[in-house]
Amino acid sequence: MKRLVVFLVILSLATCLLGDVVEITFWHSMTNPVERESIAGAVAEFNKTHPNIKVNIVIVPGSETEITKLMTAVAGGTGPDIYYLDRFTVAQRAAYGVLEPLEDYLVQLGYDIGKLKEEFFNFAIEECQWNNKMWALPWDTDNRALYYNKKLFKEAGLDPNKPPVTLEELEIYAEKLTKKTAGRYTQVGFIPWAFQGWHYTWGWAFGGNFYDAQRQKLIFADDPRIVKAFEWLGDWAKKYNIKELEAFVSSFGMSFSGASIGGAEPINPFLAGKLAMVVDGNWLLAQILQLAPKDFEFGIAPIPAPAYGEKNSTWAGGWSLVIPKGAKHPKEAAEFIHYMATKGQIKFAIDTQHLPTLKEAVPGLLSASPAEQKIFADLLPTAHVRPVIPVGALLWDELTNAMQAVVYGEKSATEALRSAQEKVQKELDKWLAK
Amino acid sequence: MKKRKRFWTAMFFVLPGIIGLLVFRIYPIFASFFFSFTEYHITLPPKWIGLTNFKELFHDPLFVKSLQNTFVYFIGLVPVGLIVGILLALLLVRDFKGVSFFRAVMYMPSVVPIYAFAVVALNFFNPYLGLVNGFLAKFGIPGPLWTADDKLVKLTIILIAQWGAGQQAMILMAAMKDIPKEFYESALIDGANKWQTFRKITLPLITPAILYYFITSSILALQFFELPQIMFGGGPNNASLSIAIYLYRHAFRYGNMGYASAMAWFIFLISLGICILYFKTSRKWVFYS
């Protein structure tokens, strides 16, 4: 009897103590072991320094724009407290009512929002805002540049230390670096739309503008520079025969964007020494060091641009941390997000060599990375971001469709851009009217 | 009294099935019908907009393109599948040594998970490294760019889809087995050749199975999704985009559930029309003994 009483007392004491600890759930999709470990380390550190909060990690695999699991969980009232969201969809999710206003909770916790914004790069903060409010804090980022194979440059009689700067140079180099046997490509110099050579990449390189944030109007179809960029892509496709190029990349098990076709991990034609130049993200750097043959010699250069275009243009993507609607402990979640976006990012940049959005994390990144990383870090302050609108995913897909229609010779650049702009503007206006 | 009690006991046991049917089938059907007249983004309440979604469909160039593609799939999959199915059934309906082995082999592709099937098919038809073009090259024929050519990609998919022809071959073969031997014997005595016996005896007597095939395969062809989505994600240049893939994009990428529901109901209406057509004409060509 006595024992039972003691046991009950201890039990009730324990529940009292545990009752003070708020448990919050964090969903993320970083399945890569290095990234996963770094996150787990940061969370353990947070749990130690914040004894009243306990963060539970749940790994929910998924791709960037498909967040069906979160949408259904939120609609059903069983969502997590913190979610790892593709930053370029923050405005869309905020407009859809999937997010809690993070800014309000940060203010309640006593953070100075103005000062907090200063700690991050401008482009990342831009993407976290919708209707003059912060809905997310930025996580890591990425940006794009031209990679070229120095060995193939030498073989073709080009100076390996002089990457192409102008479009004319790019065209001449690409021609010299392309080889064909029996009508089929065995080596290709450059495919502008492969990997990260997206509509945005070339639109900005040509000095164009996609969106007028002041008037809330899409303007790419009216911008002669973007039309010119698309025409240039179309001419390239015609010159090299788009179908032969598509067949060439598909023999590496990928589509132009580098996405796997048919499940197996594609072989990167650039790493295999079959594609001499590519526009790709900073993440390729880690892959080169990991996967490329020992004698692989490469260089990194700014994306070539026409004389009237933008030198050193690049654009940044990346991730953010948000509180989904209906989270049970939004205040604790905000505390955790603030910790992760600052201290967590410093650790993450060192562990994974992902580009940070926190200015303070850059030195750590550079100390842990190969020397080439500096090229990407230096581009961060001037990086572009995709238009911050609630129909960002649709705009992306429509621009992709327009670009495909042009490179496959189905539509003229003006026509394709015009119909994409009208379609997306119509959807955008619906949201703005709300 | 006893009868009634037994009825309720029976109802109790089928209840889980009925609830499942109501919650996961019947309710979503009615819900999507309602949503097709609304603008609905899952997390926000639906807003009634009448027929706007349906009108919008015909002004959406990509929807029109997906409709055209689906039409090509329909034309390609249904009749071609029937011919392949009949040919396979004719081969395997005969009794020869080891026929059961070949029947199993014929059905095997239908057992393979669709994903694995798509991956293998991609390797077959890879323009540069694939087996098909490798084979053609042996005879000095430059192979077409199967998967990379936006004009050829649908044809490639239709060819690949024939690997699943074992399904319909099985049904047609069963129908052929049911035909009494006497018919063939008397045809033989009357001096009919092989083509005539097929045309006048086999074909008419398997028409009920063909009707069944037409209905099921037409519905599947209108909802065609897996192969073009896994293999090409609807590309290149949206040349393999089917209505179902476009519907999926709107529902789960853009969160436009209302518009996606309208597309779903549009497919349903076409399916319904086609099925009515089959039944109306069936009296003329289906032979009911």
Interface residues (C-beta under 8 A of the other chain):
Chain A: T65 E66 T68 M71 T72 V74 A75 Q92 Y96 G97 V98 G183 R184 K243 E244 E246 A247 F248 S250 S251 S255 A259 I261 G262 G263 A264 K325 V391 A393 L394 D397 N401 Q404 A405 V407 Y408 E410 S419 K423 K430
Chain B: E39 H41 I42 T43 L44 D60 P61 L62 Y115 A118 V119 L122 N123 N126 P127 Y128 L129 P142 L145 T147 A148 D149 D150 I230 M231 F232 G233 G235 P236 N237 N238 R249 F252 R253 Y254 G255
